[in-house]
Amino acid sequence: MKNVKECIDAEMNYRLASIFIDYLYHKEAIDKKELNRVRKKLKKKYNPPTKRLEGLSGKRNN
């Protein structure tokens, strides 16, 4: 189990990387397919604590 600092670091790194890839998509530097591929990799790499809140885990939130 992660400690609090590791959880915060994972969330922060995930959010920053997500913002960056969203920017690249907005600027048309990457396409939708690449955006989704990178998002999946980010979720797997960082396993952000809030991914279930965003509906990113593939599971229902209720």
N, C-alpha and C positions, 0 to 999 in steps of 0.2 A: 504494500500500500504506500502511496506517495505521501510525503509530508506536505504541510501547507505551502512552504516555499516552492517545492517542485510543482504543485498544482497551479500556483499563481504564475510561475515561469512558463509552464506549458500553455496556459490560457493566453498569456501575453504574446508569446511567440506565435501561437496559432492565429490570434487576432491580427497581428501585424502582417503576417504572411498572407492572410485572407484579404486584407485591405489592398495589399500590393497586387495580388492576382486579379482582384476585381478592377483595379485601376488599369491593368494591362488589357483586360477584356473590354473595358469602356473605351480605351484608346485603340481598340481593334488590333492590338499586337498579338493576341491569341484568340482562337475561336471558342465557341461554346463547348465543344468536345474536349479541348485542352483544358479549359477552365474546370470542367467537372472532373477530369482525370487528376489534375493537381489538387483540387479540393479533397478528393478521396485520399491521396497520398498524405496531405497535411493532417487529416483526421487520424490516419493510422500512425503517423510519426509522433504527433503531439498528444493525442488522446485527450483533448481539452475537457475539463470537468463540466462545462456547460453545453456540450454537444447535444445532450438529450433535451435540453430546454429549447434548442433551436430546431429540433426535429432532424438532426443530422445523423443520428445513430441508426436510422432505419427501423426504429421501433416506435410504437405509438406512445404518446406522452401522457395518456390518461391512466 
